[in-house]
């Protein structure tokens, strides 16, 4: 984003003191304009309809609904523009917030350094047309956050991901990670463009395969061969429409 872009911001929090503290912290950022504050979920939902904000700080504990219920009730179009920061004293809500499209998580009381980190991430990722699906593929620095069951999640280093394979039966992308025996299933809302955007090392070589170029050893008869620990995977083919792009990338790296 450019310095001229002003982000309309809404704060939803039932504690007036916490709202005031956050507003004071956000006042240090000239490109963030707090256009509205609300004390309950109903008011917050109305504010989103009226102001169409770019950024929302959402308290998880509200008097009329939980922040999770708030997120679940939002129209999908909101997530196409608005970045939502889950904002609470209760760290137990972090994972559920991410699963429900939260862009980031800010713990109370507000820590200036943590807030600054969130704003920096916002500045590098924001655009008015980029979908805010950080809860689907949650990127933190060079890590990917994904859940493995209803309660547990993993922070996976991007460099440990060897390849992604699309499962046509389940209609989801599966992720192969070093040190993990079984592929990890991603959400259905994750598309190839979302995966490729995570790293320049991720290159699509087939309609059903995206590989980490750092693990690609050679291509023989349009079949990919990988360095360990992915050397046992030998059924990844290079599609005709993707071959030229792969060759160009290999030449650039040579």
N, C-alpha and C positions, 0 to 999 in steps of 0.2 A: 504494500500500500504506500501511497505518497503522503508527504507531510500535510498536504492540503485537504486530505480526506477526513472529514469530521465524522466520528462514529457516534450516532445517537444511542444513548445508554439508558437503560431502565434498571432500577434497583427494587427488588421485592423482598421485604424483610419486615417482620412484625415488631422489631425492636428499634425505636427511633434513635437511640444512642448509637447503635451499630450502623444505621444508615448514615448518620452524621459523620462518623469516623471514616467510613468508606468514601463518602463524598469528598471529605478533606484530602484523603489519599489520592483520589482520582483527579482532584483539582490540579495536581502537579503535571498532568498530561494534557497539553493544549489541544490535542486532537480528539479528546474524549469529552462529550457533552452530555451530562446527566439531564435528560429531558423530563424525567418523571420518577417518582418514588411511590411505592405502594406498601400497605401494611398487611395485605392478605392476598390469597390466591385469586379470588374473583377480580379484585382491582388490578392485579398484575395481568390477567388474561385480557381485560379490557384495555389496559395500557398498550399491550402489544398490538391489538387491533387498531388503536388510534394512532400510535406513534411509529409503528413498523420499525423497531429498533435494530441496530446492527450488533449490539452487545447487551446481554442481560445478566445481572448478578442475582441469583435466585437462592434465597434461604430455603433450606430443606424442611425446617419445622415452621409451618404456618398455622394460624388459628383455624382456618376453614378447610384446609387440605394439606397433604404433604407435598413437598417439592417434587417427589417422584410422580405423584398423581398429576401435578401441574404439568410436568414434562410429557407424561403420557397423553394428556388431553390436548396438547398443541397440534395444530395442523402441520402436516409434513412440509408445507410451503415455508413455514417459519424457519425450519432447519436449513433451508436452502440459502438463507441470508444471515440469520442471527447466530452469533456465537454466544453460548450459554455457559456461564461459570457457576457451578454449584458452590454454595457459600454457606458454611455451617460450622458448628463446633464439634459435630459428630463425624469422626473419620469413618465410622462403619458404613456411612452412606456413599462413600466414594465410588465403589464398584458399581452399585446400582445406578448412580448418577451417570457414569460413563456409558452404561448400557442403554441409557435413555437419552443419548445424544448430547450429553454435556461436553463442552469443549475442554474444560479444565475444572480444577477443584481448588477452592481457596478456603483454608481453615480459619475460623475465628479464634482469638482476636487477630485482626489483619496484620500480617507481617509484610513490611514494605518490600523486602527483598523477594518474597514469594510473589507478591503482586506484580512487581517489576518483571519477573520472569514470565508471568502470564501475559503481560502486555507485550513483551518482546515476541513471544510466540504468536500472539494475535497479529502483530504488525507484519510478520513474515508469512502468515498463512491467509490473511483476510483478502477476500475479493467479493464484490456484490453478487457474483454468479457461482462462486465455489461452494459446493454443498458442505455443510458443517457436520460431517459424519465421523468425528473423532472418537465417538463412542463405539463405532464399528471397527475401525482400525485406529487404535489409540496410540499416537506417536509421541514419545517423550525423548528429546534429543535423538539418539540413534537406537532407540528401543521401540518395540511394538508390544502393546498390552493386549492380551487376549484371554478370555476365560475358558476354563476346562470343565467346569460344572457350575451348578447354581451358586456356589459359594467361593470357589477358588479361581485365581487367575495367575497368569504368568507374564513376566516382563522378559521378552525375548530380544536379544541383540540382533539387529538386522543382518549383521555379518554372519550369523549362525544359520540363516535361512538359505537352504540350497535351491529350492524350487517350489513353485505352486502348480498344482494340477487341478483342472476343473472336473468335478464329478458330475456327470450328466444325469445320473439317476437321482442324486440328492439335490442337484442344481445349486451347488456351492463350490467355492474354491477350497482346496485342501493344501495345507502348508507343511512342507518337509523341513524339519529343523534338526541340526546336529545335536546328538545326545538324547533325542526323543525318538523312541522306536516307531511310534505310530504317527501318521500325518494328523495335523490339527485342523479341524473343520472351522472355517470362518462363517460369518453370517451371510445369509442370502443377499443382503443389501450391499455386499462388497463386490465391486466389479473390477475387471482387469485394469481399468484406468486408475482406480484407487490404489491398487497394489503397485503399479509402475511408478506412481507419484511418490511412493515412499523413499525410493532410492534410485539413482542413476544406474546402479548395478543390476537392477531388475529389468530384464529384457524379455519381451514376449517373442517366442520362437514358433509358436503354433497357437491355433485358436484355443487349445486346451492346456498350454504350458507357458509358464513364465519362469525363467531361470535366473539364478544369480550368476552373472558373467564371470565372477571371480572363481567359481567352481567348475566352469566349463573347460575341459581339457582339450577336446577335439570334436569334430563333426565328421562322421564317415557314412557315406550313403544316406545322408540326411538324418542320421541318428546321432544324438548327443551322448558324449561320454564325459563323466565327471570325475573330479579329484575326490579322494576320500574326505569325509565319510559317506559321500553320496555315489561312490563308484559302483555300487551294486544296482543302481537304477540305470537300466539300459533301453527303456521303451519310449524315451522322449524323442519325438521326431520334430524336424524343422519343416514348417509349412511353406509352401511355395510363396505365399504373399508376404511372409516374414523373413525369408532367406536374405534378400537384398539388404534389409535394414541390419540384420545380424552381421553380415559381412562388413558393412560400413563401420559398425561399432568395433569389430575386431581389428580392422585396419587402423582406426583411430587410436586404439590401445597399443598397437604394435610399435 
